[in-house]
Amino acid sequence: MDSRTDKNVEEAVERLCAGAEAVITREELAEKLSGGHPLRGKLGVDPTAPDIHLGHGVVLGKLREFQDAGHEAILIIGDFTAMIGDPSGRSVTRPQLTHEQVLANAKSYQEQAFKILNRARARIVFNGEWFQAMSFEEVIRLNSRVTLQQMLQREDFRQRLDAGQPIRAHEIQYPIMQGWDSVKVRADVELGGTDQLFNNLVGRDLQHEEGQPRQVVLTMPILEGLDGQKKMSKSLGNYVALNESAADMFGKLMSVSDDLMKRYYQVLLQEAFPADSHPMEAKKVLAGRIAARFHGEAEALAAREAFERRFSKGDLETSDLPDFSPGETPRDILSLGVAAYTVCFGLAKSRSDMRRLILGGGVQWRGEKIADPRAVLPSGEAGILRLDKTHAVRIPAE
């Protein structure tokens, strides 16, 4: 190669690796890129649920970058592996799904994935295509490629062993099966979250044994959920789904802490937080850009205007607020606030959190500030309970 070609390859490596947590290895990626042919970028997804959230969008966005650079995206739908359930990062065994449940989820999953991926440059493959055709003898031979010691090197497996929690035999199959996917599609690059590193490396080993060039492994950061503590997950209720409305996306993103906002700038926008911006304005910019990414500029602007009308100008009476029926919940403000956050917004707030919000002057009932954390709302009364600067609920009359 001449020096100009070398420079082009170096620049391509830098672009494709931007934002990645780990690349194994950059040298191998450069070598593959210098071959002058489109690479096969593989991402395996298990449709264990029908929705994709912004956390999934991080690695899908990186795969789109590969597409935009002229490479092929191979999206492997784990219709077979999803019935096992990926144990990565899990402290307990995942519930097993039926094939019918998986296929139903897969349809919704693909529709949402193509909000990010270029459909024309993507190949969809179901791994049941090869796993369902394998005989038991072939399964045994595949298992003989790895040792139990290798599998137990996984941090999540070690933690479960140390805690005396069970590891089912079928869970140990998962990394082997994911690795075999890479062999079947002859992946040049496999993308995934940082929790997928072990599985991706198994793929490299199996490819080498099959006489194939080892795939490059590129892992992306795991996105924290709206609570800023655990990874974004539908089961934890701390997620922003790709199929949510622009208004819901905007509102949820406005609820994150200032520290988490800075992290979202880094991971979702791949930009440094604008240090000279007011935190509230920076958060609105973040929320608007994410909403525009999936709904367009017009809907994102409308979402911002609606948000400002509702919270910045205090026009809650005419706003579209979630209804919260207390039911058997005690009418004291601490209990009501904690329950409203959980039921209406999927956010875990403690009574101490609510107490701080009240003492900080952020909680209002019917437009009047509540100053006493021991306050009890009259039973049966309807009104708007403002929980903080970005969350309010409408309580109907009983």
NUPA-346879 format. One record per residue (C-alpha): z, x, y. Coordinates in pm, whole numbers, plus 32768, in hexadecimal, padded with zeros to 4 digits. Layout:
ZXY;...
REM end
This chain:
800080008000;7FC480718164;80D980748267;80697F2A82FE;80817E7F81AB;81D77F1A8175;824B7E8E82C2;81C47D338271;82817D328127;83C07DA681D0;83A37C9282D2;83637B9081C4;84977C028104;856D7BE6823E;84EF7A868289;85207A078127;86797AA28103;86FB7A2B8254;883A79648229;886179BC80B7;89B27A1E802A;89237AFF7F1A;87CB7B7D7EB2;87A37C2C7D63;86E67CF27DBE;862F7D217F0A;856C7E417E72;84EB7D667D5A;848E7C567E51;83CA7D527F20;83177DC67DE6;82B97C647D86;823F7C157EE6;81697D4E7EED;80A97CCA7DC0;7FE27BED7EAA;80027AA77DE5;80D879727E2A;822E79817D89;82C9786F7CB5;840D780B7D5F;84EC77457C75;860376557CCA;86AD75917BB9;875C744D7C16;882873667B3D;881071FD7BB8;897771A37B64;897E70BD7C95;886C70027D54;88AC709F7EA8;886171F37F3F;893E726C805B;89277380815F;89C97474806D;88A3744C7F7F;87C1746A80AD;882875D480EA;877E76597FB1;8662755C7FC7;862275DC8126;8609774080A6;851376D07F9A;8446762B80AF;843C777C815F;83A178118026;82A076FA8029;824E77358197;821778A58143;810B78408048;81D8783C7F08;81FE772C7DFF;833A765D7DDD;839775FB7C7C;849D74EA7C84;853374C87B2B;85D173747AF5;86E273A879F6;86B97263793B;87467317780A;8844740078AA;88CB72E67985;8947723A784B;8A22736D7812;8A8D739A797A;8A9D74E87A2A;8C0175727A07;8BD1765E7B31;8CF8764C7C1B;8D9B75397B4F;8F0775347AE7;8EC7741E79EA;8DAB73B37907;8CA272DE79B2;8C6D717D792F;8B3571677859;8A18708378C7;89186FC677FA;87A97027780F;875E6EDA78B8;88606F2079C9;87D0707A7A01;86696FFC7A20;86D06EF07B19;87816FF77BEB;865870E37BCB;856E6FE87C6E;864F6FC67D9F;868F713D7DA3;851D71927DB6;84DE709D7ED1;85EE71417F9F;859372A87F3F;843A72757FD6;84DA722F8126;84FB73AB8124;83FE7437802E;828574348059;8210734E7F41;80B473ED7F39;814275457EE8;824674D37DEC;823C74AB7C73;833473BD7BD0;839E74147A6E;84997361798F;8550745278A8;856A7348779A;83FD73A4775E;846A74D8769A;85D37493763C;858A73497591;848573F774BC;856E750C7441;85EA750772DC;875575537290;86E976A37202;864676F87350;878476927407;8851777B732A;875E78997363;876F786374D9;88EB786774CD;88E379B07411;88517A54754A;89A37A4C75FC;8B0B7A9475A0;8C4079C375D1;8CD17AE2769A;8BAE7AC5778E;8BEA795377BF;8D5E798477F3;8D1A7A79790D;8CD1794A79E5;8DE7791E7AE3;8E0177A57AB4;8E1E77CA7938;8F2778DB795D;8FF078057A4E;8FEB76DF7960;905777BA783D;9173784C790A;91E176ED796E;91D876737806;90BF757E7855;8FB5753A774C;8E5575C87751;8D6D74F8767A;8C7075AC75A0;8B4D74F27641;8BAC75807797;8B7176E1771C;8A0C767976CE;89BF762E7839;8980778F78C1;88A877DB7791;87D676A677C7;87AD76E8793B;8743784A78E9;864677CB77EC;85AD76F178FB;8553783279B3;84A778B7787D;83DD777A784B;8356777079B0;833E78ED79D1;840378E27B16;83D579FF7C0B;84FC79947CE3;861B78A97C97;86D8780A7DB4;882E77697DA9;898477557E46;8A7C786F7E22;8B2077B17D03;89DB77D97C3F;89D879567C3C;8A52797A7AD5;8955787D7A52;883B79247B13;88917A797A82;888279EB7922;871D79897975;86CB7AF179D2;87537B6C7884;86947A6A77B6;85507AB4786F;857B7C277827;85B17BE076B5;84737B1076B5;83AB7C2D774E;838C7B8378A1;83D57C2579F2;85367BD07A5F;854F7AC17B67;85E37B147CB9;87257A547CF4;876179CD7E53;88A0790A7E93;88EF783D7FC8;8A4777EE8057;8B0476BB7FE6;8B2B75C48103;8C8675458150;8CAE73CE816D;8D12730A82A1;8E8173518257;8E3F74C6827F;8F0575148144;8E4374C78009;8CCE74E37FC6;8BF873BD802D;8BFD72C07F14;8BBB71507EEE;8CE0712D7E00;8DC771B67F0F;8D3470D3801B;8D0371F5810E;8B8771F68114;8A5C719E81EC;8947710D8112;87D9714B8161;878C6FD88142;88926F6D8242;88216EE0838D;87FF6FC384BB;89296F14855B;8A076F4D842A;899B70BA8412;89E270F08581;8B3470468574;8BA871028441;8B43725384CE;8BF972068612;8D3971DF8546;8D49734984D1;8E3B74448563;8DC67547865E;8DF5765D855D;8D2575A4845A;8C1B755D8562;8BEE76D4858E;8BC576F98416;8AC075E28414;89FB76948525;89F377C78447;899C771E82FD;88D275EA8360;881D76708491;882F77E38439;88917828859F;89BE78B9864D;8A9C77BD86FA;8A4377AC886E;8B82784588F7;8B3477DE8A5D;8B1B766C8A04;8C32756D8A1F;8CA4751B88B9;8C5B73A788E2;8AFA73E48962;8ABC74E98853;8B2A73EC874D;8A3E72E587DA;892073E087CD;897274328662;898A72C385FF;8849727186B9;87807388861C;87F0732F84BC;87A671BC84F7;864F72178587;860172EE8459;860A71BD8377;85BF709C8464;84F771298586;854C716D86F0;853F70028764;86416F848669;871F70B286A2;871E70728819;876E6F0487E0;888F6F6A86FD;8919704E880B;88FC6F418915;89AA6E438836;8ABF6F3A87EC;8AF46F89895C;8AEE6E1989B5;8BF36DD588AD;8CE36EF688E1;8C966FAE8A21;8C836E6F8AED;8D816DB08A22;8C9A6C8889DC;8D306C3C8889;8D2B6AC088A0;8BAE6AAF8888;8B8A6BD38795;8B3A6BB98625;8C876C22858B;8CF26C19841F;8DD86AFA83C3;8F296B588334;8FF76A4D8289;915A6ACF825A;91A469ED8132;92F16A5D80A0;93016B918180;943F6B928253;93FA6B4783C3;94A56C7E844B;93AC6D558508;93D36E868428;93816DC582E9;92636D05838C;91C86E40841D;91D56F0582D8;913F6DE08214;902C6DA18317;8FBB6F0C8313;8FA76F088196;8F056DB38163;8E0D6DB68283;8DBA6F2582AF;8E176FD18169;8EFB70C18226;904D712B819F;914F711D82B5;92C471428282;93D670878339;941D71CE83EF;92B271DA8461;92CF707784E7;941670C88595;936F71ED864A;924C710F86B5;933C700B8740;940C710987FD;92CB71A28880;926770538918;913470178840;91996ED38792;91616D828838;918D6C1687D2;90C46B148896;907E6C1989A0;91EC6C7189D3;926C6DCA897A;93726DD58867;94806ECE88C4;95856E8C87B5;95386F04864F;962E6DFA85D7;95606CDE866D;950E6BB18595;93DA6ADB85DC;9410696285DE;93B168C38494;927667F38492;91F1686885E3;908668D48608;901969F886DD;8F876B5486EF;90566C7B867A;8FDB6DC0870F;904C6EDE8631;8FCA700586F8;8EAA706787DC;8DA2702386D1;8E356F2185E1;8E8C6DB4861A;8EA16C82853B;8E9D6B0C8573;8FC26A5484D3;8F6F68E48498;906A67C984B8;911567798372;
REM end
